[in-house]
């Protein structure tokens, strides 16, 4: 991997993302495509929604360049299925962003279809549970987790800066892991590219946000990052794959379970995630997003330490779980004190 390629993939997507997001912002304003605040929103002013379009477009263009230049993942069928899945999810999500009314059932069906096609093209030796269960069961569980990850990634995009922050930390984590493991090297520049694109978008999305990703950005991002994590897991590094998104997975899952126990419908928007509770009770969007980014980088560090064998995998996972649970408690401590 040459320094020139590292510099190009590290800088050009960021530059193009920042410029194209600025132009697309004007288009959204002209077409009056806004996310208008309601009682469940964490923002107070109408904000253009749909910034995910330039983000996803630049990621796809960059990944296609990596494919044809042989600097990235180049297993033909799988790669084009992933690109097709990104586009399919972007289309249905964009329709919902601009028109609304796309039923949760239809959105879920499209997600299941995309994930199922992606799983079909996995090799039989591409398993997460390392042979503890049959391949078909492994892939079934993997499909369910992937669909859940797509949606939790969308749920965890409710304040300024959080979307870019989570893509940056996970993307950097994927890139650094690829430097430590030859089997993950095909993913390195893919991780770097999504982090680069996210930095460009974050220039417009940091508090006070001028533009939101919208479902057209968060849903495909959840899918493609899910694919990167699955690739890591099926190469035997499933602890690392769990650590990178651990905060987002824990906050979304704990909140979902609590809401289901309270009789709430899981697809109804709300402000009950820990990061939203922190903002509701006085923390700024910027502070919460920055803290999430710092926790994310600690998790990246743990994943790297596990990967190079400095600590046992289960020790790393336990430390990560403790860090995440303590952080989630901290985000909600003002509400707990008030109650």
C-alpha positions as CSV (number, residue, x, y, z in Angstrom):
1,X,0.0,0.0,0.0
2,X,1.7,3.2,-1.2
3,X,1.8,6.5,0.7
4,X,0.2,8.2,-2.3
5,X,-2.9,6.0,-2.2
6,X,-3.2,6.5,1.6
7,X,-3.0,10.2,1.1
8,X,-5.5,10.2,-1.8
9,X,-8.1,8.0,0.0
10,X,-7.5,9.9,3.3
11,X,-8.0,13.3,1.9
12,X,-9.9,13.4,-1.4
13,X,-13.1,11.8,-0.2
14,X,-13.1,14.3,2.7
15,X,-12.7,17.2,0.3
16,X,-15.3,16.0,-2.1
17,X,-17.7,15.3,0.7
18,X,-17.4,18.7,2.2
19,X,-17.8,20.5,-1.1
20,X,-20.7,18.3,-2.5
21,X,-22.6,18.5,0.9
22,X,-22.4,22.3,0.7
23,X,-23.9,22.3,-2.9
24,X,-26.5,19.7,-2.0
25,X,-27.5,21.7,1.0
26,X,-28.6,24.5,-1.3
27,X,-30.6,22.0,-3.4
28,X,-32.5,20.7,-0.4
29,X,-33.3,24.2,0.8
30,X,-34.5,25.1,-2.7
31,X,-36.7,22.0,-2.8
32,X,-37.9,22.6,0.7
33,X,-36.8,19.2,1.9
34,X,-36.6,19.8,5.7
35,X,-36.7,17.7,8.9
36,X,-39.2,19.7,10.9
37,X,-38.9,19.4,14.7
38,X,-41.6,17.7,16.7
39,X,-42.0,16.6,20.3
40,X,-39.7,13.6,19.7
41,X,-36.9,15.7,18.0
42,X,-33.7,16.8,19.6
43,X,-33.4,19.9,17.4
44,X,-35.5,23.0,17.5
45,X,-35.3,24.5,14.0
46,X,-36.2,23.0,10.5
47,X,-33.0,21.5,9.0
48,X,-32.4,20.2,5.5
49,X,-32.6,16.4,5.4
50,X,-30.9,14.3,2.8
51,X,-27.2,15.0,3.2
52,X,-26.6,11.2,2.9
53,X,-26.9,11.4,-0.9
54,X,-23.5,13.0,-1.5
55,X,-22.0,10.9,1.3
56,X,-23.2,7.6,-0.2
57,X,-22.3,8.6,-3.7
58,X,-18.7,9.5,-2.8
59,X,-18.3,6.2,-0.8
60,X,-19.6,4.2,-3.8
61,X,-17.3,6.0,-6.3
62,X,-14.3,5.5,-3.9
63,X,-15.0,1.9,-3.4
64,X,-15.4,1.2,-7.1
65,X,-12.0,2.9,-7.7
66,X,-10.5,0.7,-5.0
67,X,-12.1,-2.4,-6.7
68,X,-10.7,-1.7,-10.2
69,X,-7.3,-0.5,-8.9
70,X,-7.0,-3.7,-6.8
71,X,-6.2,-1.7,-3.7
72,X,-9.3,-2.9,-1.8
73,X,-11.8,-5.7,-1.6
74,X,-12.1,-7.3,-5.0
75,X,-14.2,-10.4,-4.7
76,X,-16.5,-9.6,-7.7
77,X,-19.9,-11.1,-6.9
78,X,-19.8,-10.1,-3.2
79,X,-18.6,-6.5,-4.0
80,X,-21.3,-5.8,-6.6
81,X,-24.0,-7.3,-4.4
82,X,-22.9,-4.9,-1.6
83,X,-22.9,-1.9,-3.9
84,X,-26.3,-2.9,-5.3
85,X,-27.6,-3.3,-1.7
86,X,-26.3,0.2,-0.8
87,X,-28.2,1.7,-3.8
88,X,-31.4,-0.2,-3.2
89,X,-31.5,0.9,0.5
90,X,-30.7,4.5,-0.5
91,X,-33.5,4.6,-3.0
92,X,-36.3,3.4,-0.7
93,X,-34.9,5.6,2.1
94,X,-34.8,8.7,-0.1
95,X,-38.4,8.1,-1.1
96,X,-39.3,8.0,2.6
97,X,-37.2,11.1,3.3
98,X,-38.9,13.3,0.6
99,X,-42.4,11.9,0.6
100,X,-42.9,10.0,3.8
101,X,-45.5,7.3,4.2
102,X,-43.3,4.3,3.3
103,X,-44.5,1.7,5.7
104,X,-42.1,0.2,8.3
105,X,-43.0,-3.2,7.0
106,X,-42.0,-2.3,3.4
107,X,-38.7,-0.8,4.6
108,X,-38.0,-3.9,6.7
109,X,-38.8,-6.2,3.7
110,X,-36.3,-4.3,1.5
111,X,-33.7,-4.6,4.3
112,X,-34.3,-8.3,4.7
113,X,-34.0,-8.8,0.9
114,X,-30.8,-6.9,0.6
115,X,-29.2,-8.7,3.6
116,X,-30.4,-12.1,2.4
117,X,-28.8,-11.6,-1.0
118,X,-25.6,-10.5,0.7
119,X,-25.5,-13.5,3.0
120,X,-26.2,-15.9,0.1
121,X,-22.9,-14.8,-1.5
122,X,-20.9,-15.5,1.7
123,X,-18.7,-18.6,1.4
124,X,-19.6,-21.6,3.5
125,X,-16.4,-21.0,5.5
126,X,-17.4,-17.4,6.2
127,X,-18.9,-18.1,9.7
128,X,-19.0,-16.0,12.8
129,X,-19.6,-18.7,15.5
130,X,-16.6,-20.7,14.4
131,X,-18.4,-24.0,13.7
132,X,-20.3,-24.1,17.0
133,X,-23.6,-24.1,15.1
134,X,-24.5,-25.3,11.6
135,X,-23.6,-22.9,8.7
136,X,-27.3,-22.3,7.9
137,X,-27.9,-21.3,11.5
138,X,-24.8,-19.1,11.6
139,X,-26.0,-17.3,8.5
140,X,-29.5,-16.9,9.8
141,X,-28.3,-15.4,13.1
142,X,-26.0,-13.2,11.1
143,X,-28.8,-12.0,8.9
144,X,-30.9,-11.0,11.9
145,X,-28.1,-9.2,13.6
146,X,-27.3,-7.4,10.3
147,X,-30.9,-6.1,9.9
148,X,-30.9,-5.0,13.5
149,X,-27.6,-3.2,13.0
150,X,-29.0,-1.3,10.0
151,X,-31.9,-0.1,12.1
152,X,-29.9,0.7,15.2
153,X,-27.5,2.7,13.2
154,X,-30.5,4.7,12.0
155,X,-31.9,5.1,15.5
156,X,-28.5,6.3,16.7
157,X,-28.6,9.4,14.5
158,X,-30.6,11.8,16.6
159,X,-28.3,14.7,17.5
160,X,-25.8,16.9,15.7
161,X,-22.5,15.3,15.0
162,X,-23.2,11.8,16.2
163,X,-23.6,10.3,12.7
164,X,-20.2,11.5,11.5
165,X,-18.6,10.6,14.8
166,X,-19.6,7.0,14.7
167,X,-18.6,6.5,11.1
168,X,-15.2,8.1,11.8
169,X,-14.4,5.9,14.8
170,X,-15.6,2.6,13.2
171,X,-13.9,3.5,9.9
172,X,-10.6,4.3,11.6
173,X,-10.9,1.1,13.6
174,X,-11.3,-1.0,10.5
175,X,-8.3,0.7,8.9
176,X,-6.1,0.2,11.9
177,X,-7.1,-3.5,12.3
178,X,-6.2,-4.0,8.6
179,X,-2.7,-2.9,9.4
180,X,-2.4,-5.5,12.1
181,X,-3.9,-8.5,10.2
182,X,-3.1,-9.6,6.7
183,X,-6.5,-11.2,6.3
184,X,-8.2,-7.9,6.9
185,X,-5.9,-5.9,4.6
186,X,-8.5,-5.8,1.8
187,X,-10.8,-3.7,4.0
188,X,-8.2,-1.1,5.1
189,X,-8.8,1.6,2.5
190,X,-12.6,1.0,2.7
191,X,-12.5,1.9,6.4
192,X,-10.3,4.9,5.7
193,X,-12.5,6.1,2.9
194,X,-15.7,6.1,5.0
195,X,-13.9,7.9,7.8
196,X,-12.7,10.5,5.4
197,X,-16.1,11.1,3.9
198,X,-17.6,11.4,7.3
199,X,-15.2,14.1,8.3
200,X,-16.2,16.1,5.3
201,X,-19.9,15.7,6.2
202,X,-19.2,16.5,9.8
203,X,-18.1,20.0,8.9
204,X,-21.7,20.7,8.0
205,X,-23.4,18.4,10.7
206,X,-21.5,19.6,13.8
207,X,-23.6,21.6,16.3
208,X,-25.3,23.8,15.2
209,X,-26.1,21.4,12.3
210,X,-26.8,22.8,8.9
211,X,-27.9,19.5,7.3
212,X,-28.9,16.0,8.4
213,X,-28.0,12.7,6.8
214,X,-31.6,11.5,6.6
215,X,-32.5,7.8,6.2
216,X,-31.0,8.0,2.8
217,X,-27.6,8.2,4.5
218,X,-28.0,6.4,7.8
219,X,-29.7,3.2,6.5
220,X,-27.1,2.5,3.7
221,X,-24.3,3.4,6.1
222,X,-25.6,0.9,8.6
223,X,-25.7,-1.7,5.9
224,X,-22.2,-1.1,4.6
225,X,-20.6,-0.8,8.0
226,X,-22.4,-3.9,9.0
227,X,-20.8,-5.7,6.0
228,X,-17.3,-4.5,7.1
229,X,-17.9,-5.8,10.6
230,X,-19.2,-9.1,9.3
231,X,-16.0,-9.5,7.2
232,X,-13.9,-8.9,10.3
233,X,-16.0,-11.4,12.3
234,X,-16.0,-14.1,9.7
235,X,-12.2,-13.9,9.5
236,X,-12.0,-15.0,13.2
237,X,-12.0,-11.5,14.8
238,X,-15.5,-11.4,16.1
239,X,-14.5,-9.8,19.5
240,X,-12.9,-6.9,17.5
241,X,-16.1,-6.7,15.4
242,X,-18.2,-6.4,18.6
243,X,-15.9,-3.9,20.2
244,X,-15.9,-1.3,17.4
245,X,-19.7,-0.5,17.5
246,X,-20.2,-1.6,21.1
247,X,-21.6,1.7,22.4
248,X,-24.1,2.1,19.6
249,X,-25.2,-1.6,19.9
250,X,-25.6,-1.4,23.6
251,X,-27.5,1.9,23.8
252,X,-29.9,1.0,21.0
253,X,-30.5,-2.6,22.3
254,X,-31.0,-1.6,25.9
255,X,-33.4,1.2,24.9
256,X,-35.3,-1.2,22.6
257,X,-35.7,-3.8,25.3
258,X,-36.8,-1.2,27.8
259,X,-39.4,0.2,25.4
260,X,-40.7,-3.2,24.5
261,X,-41.2,-4.0,28.1
262,X,-43.1,-0.7,28.4
263,X,-45.5,-1.8,25.6
264,X,-44.1,0.7,23.1
265,X,-43.9,0.0,19.3
266,X,-40.2,-0.3,18.3
267,X,-40.5,1.7,15.1
268,X,-42.1,4.8,16.7
269,X,-39.6,7.7,17.0
270,X,-38.6,8.7,20.5
271,X,-36.0,10.4,22.6
272,X,-35.1,7.7,25.1
273,X,-31.6,6.6,24.0
274,X,-29.0,7.5,26.5
275,X,-27.4,10.1,24.2
276,X,-30.8,11.8,23.7
277,X,-31.5,11.8,27.4
278,X,-28.2,13.6,28.0
279,X,-29.1,16.3,25.6
280,X,-32.7,16.6,26.9
281,X,-31.2,17.2,30.4
282,X,-28.8,19.9,29.5
283,X,-25.7,18.5,27.8
284,X,-24.9,20.1,24.4
285,X,-25.0,18.1,21.2
286,X,-21.3,18.8,20.7
287,X,-20.3,17.6,24.1
288,X,-22.3,14.3,23.8
289,X,-21.0,13.6,20.3
290,X,-17.4,14.3,21.4
291,X,-17.7,12.0,24.4
292,X,-19.1,9.3,22.2
293,X,-16.2,9.8,19.8
294,X,-13.7,9.4,22.7
295,X,-15.4,6.3,24.0
296,X,-15.3,5.0,20.4
297,X,-11.6,5.5,20.1
298,X,-11.0,3.7,23.5
299,X,-13.0,0.8,22.0
300,X,-10.8,0.9,18.9
301,X,-7.7,0.8,21.1
302,X,-9.1,-2.3,23.0
303,X,-9.9,-4.0,19.6
304,X,-6.3,-3.4,18.5
305,X,-4.8,-4.7,21.8
306,X,-7.0,-7.8,21.5
307,X,-6.0,-8.2,17.9
308,X,-2.3,-8.2,18.6
309,X,-2.7,-10.6,21.5
310,X,-1.7,-8.3,24.3
311,X,-4.8,-9.3,26.3
312,X,-7.2,-12.3,26.1
313,X,-10.2,-11.6,23.8
314,X,-12.7,-12.1,26.6
315,X,-10.8,-9.7,28.9
316,X,-11.0,-7.1,26.1
317,X,-14.7,-7.7,25.6
318,X,-15.4,-7.5,29.3
319,X,-13.5,-4.2,29.6
320,X,-15.3,-2.8,26.6
321,X,-18.7,-3.8,28.1
322,X,-17.9,-2.2,31.4
323,X,-16.7,1.0,29.7
324,X,-19.9,1.2,27.6
325,X,-22.3,0.5,30.4
326,X,-20.6,3.0,32.7
327,X,-20.8,5.6,29.9
328,X,-24.5,4.9,29.2
329,X,-25.2,5.3,33.0
330,X,-23.2,8.6,32.9
331,X,-25.2,10.0,30.0
332,X,-28.4,9.3,32.0
333,X,-27.2,10.4,35.4
334,X,-28.9,13.8,35.3
335,X,-32.3,12.2,34.6
336,X,-31.6,9.6,37.4
337,X,-30.7,12.4,39.8
338,X,-33.8,14.4,38.9
339,X,-36.1,11.4,39.4
